[in-house]
């Protein structure tokens, strides 16, 4: 039971733990089938920690369940399916729900970016998969330059999701839509990505530092104007 995720920096294949987390994995698969994740960004990437995605608003405040997507009267969250003795945050490529609290799982999920054990996340988030192919893409994601909040300067998108195997029956009211049109900002970001790939890490770092300096100067300027008023 696997899903291929095409991102703007490469492809990854996630094997799903359908026996250990049947409701969470079914929710994920059906959302993939509804093309819900298309053009979601990894809106938070924290080096040597986790990359979070699955929110179409790309803010970290959105997301839902397949039941609520198909019928708004249904719950927008799912209960935890934590298997403490079997599934743990050990190593790179662990896939788990990015829930803000117990039993508040929706479409958001994260992927671990480090080989170090993140045991403090155990028993708090439902682990429902593992990246089996595309670990080089995870490494590339871990090197993305971000601001202090973890927001990438150059957005990393989910382009498409392809279900390789799905053991669960579809809801009777699930009708997969056509692929959504690519947003204009994504087309622009992809062009930027192509240009960035031609640059060295040192050049990218220098541009990032210049961007940060310009942003700080703008904030200072606005503060001075406010004081003068």
N, C-alpha and C positions, 0 to 999 in steps of 0.2 A: 504494500500500500504506500504509494509514493506520489509526490507532486514535484513537477519541474517548475521552477520560478525563474523567468527571464528578468534580469535586472539591467539597468543601464550600464553596468560595469562587468557583466558576465552572468552565466547561468549557474544555478545551484539546484541540487536534487535533495529533497527532504523525505526520508523514510518516516512514516507515521506509526505511532504506538496505538493502533486502533483497539487492541484488546485492553490495554491499561487505561486508556482515556477515550472511551467510545463516543461520548457526547461532544467532547471538545474536538476530536478529530473529525467527526461527522459534520459539525458546525463549520470547521475550517474547509473541508472538502466541498460542501455545498456553497459556501461563499465564493470559493474558487470557481465553481461551476457557474455562478452568477456574475463572474468577472468583477466581483466587488473590489478586488485588490489592484485591478489595473490602474496604473499611474499613481498609486500611493507612494509616498516617499518614505525613506528611512529618516524620520524626522528628528531622531535623536541617536547619535553615534558617539559612544564614550569609549575612547581608546583603551584596549586591554580589558574591556568589560562587556558591554552589550550594545547591540543595534536594534532599535525599536521601530516597528512599522505596523501597518494594518488599520490605519485611520484615514479614511478618504478626505478628511478636513486637513490632514497633515499638521495638526496642532497638538495631538496627544489628548484632546478632549472629546474626540468623536469615537465612532465605532458602534457596532451592534451585533446581534446574533442573526442567524439565518431565519429563525422563527419570527423575529420582530421585523426583519426586512420584508418577509412575505406577508406578514399580518401585523400591523403596528400595535394591535391589542395584546400581542404576546410579549413575554419578558425580553428585555434587551440585554440581559446578563445570564450566565450559566453558572451552576455550582462547580466547585473545585473537584478535580479527580486526581488527587495527589497520591502517589505510591511511594512512600518514604523509604522503604527498604530496597526498592528496585531501581527507581529512576532518580538520579541526582545530577547536580550541576558539576559534572566532572569533565573538563576538557572543552575544546573549541567545537562550535557547531551545534550546541544544545539549543533546541527550540522550545519555548515555553510561553504561556499566556502572560501578557503584560497587564495583569489585573492590579487595580489600585488598592484592593483589600480582599478579604476572604469572600469567596463566592460571587465575585464581580467580574467574571470573565466575559469578554465579548470578542470582537474581531482582531483586537490588537495582540501582537506577539513580538517576542524578541529572539535574537540569535546571539549566543555567547561568542566573544571574539578572542578569547584567551585559552591557553592550555591549562592555566591554573584552575584549581577547584574553587567554585564560588558557593561554598557550602551554606553561607548565610542566606542564600536564595532558596535553599531546600525547604520544603514544607510550607512555602508561601505562594509558590507559583506552580501551576500544572505543567509539567514537562510532557509534551505530546509528540515530539519528533527529534530527529537528528539529521544534520547535513551529512550526506554520504558521498556526494560529488560536488565539487566546486569549492573546496576549502581554500583554494588560491584566491577565489573571489572574496571569501571572508577575510583573508589576509589583506586584500586590496581595500576592502571596506574599512578595516582597522587603521589604515594609513590615511584615510580621508581627513583633510583639514577642517576643523570645526571651531565655532566660537566657544566661549566659556560655558554656555548652556548645553553644548553638545549638538547644536544645529549645524549641519554641514554648510560650508560656503558654497560648495557645488553639490546640488541635490543628487541623491542616488534614488532612482525610481524602480518600482516594480513595473515592468513593461507588460508582461503576460504571465498567466499561470496555466499550466497544462496538467491535468489529472492523468497520471499513469495507471492508477488502479484505485477503484472505490468500492468497498464491500457493502456500503450502506444504500438502502433504497432511498430514492428521492421523495421528498414531500409531494403530495398530489398537485399542489399549486405551484411547483417550481418549474418555471419556463426560462431556460437560459437565454439571455438577450444577445443581440449582436455585439461585437466588440465596440466599445466606446471610441469616439474620435480622440486623437491625440491632442491634448491641450497645447495652446500656442507657446506657453512658457516652457513646456517640456521640449518642444522642438528647438527652442532657443538653447536650453540647457544641454541638449545633446550635442549641439554645435560647439558649445563651450567645452564639453567633455572631450570632443575630438581634438580641439586645440590644446587642452591641458595635457593630454596624453603625449604630446610632442615635447613637453617641457620637462626639465629635470626637477627633482625634489627641491633642490636649492632655489630654483626660480619660483616654484609654487609657494615655498615658504616665504620668500621675499615679498611676493605679491600679497600673501595673506597678512603679513605684518604691516604692509602699507595700507591694506584695507582696514585693519584694526586701528591704526594710527589716525586714518582719515575719519573713522567713525567716532573715535574719542575726541578729535578736534571739533567735529560737528556738535557733539553733545556739550562740550565746553562752550562753544560759541552760542548755542541756544540758551545755556544757563546764564551767560553774561547778559544776553538780551533781556532775559526775564528779570535779572537783578536790576538792570538799568531802568526798567519800566516801573 
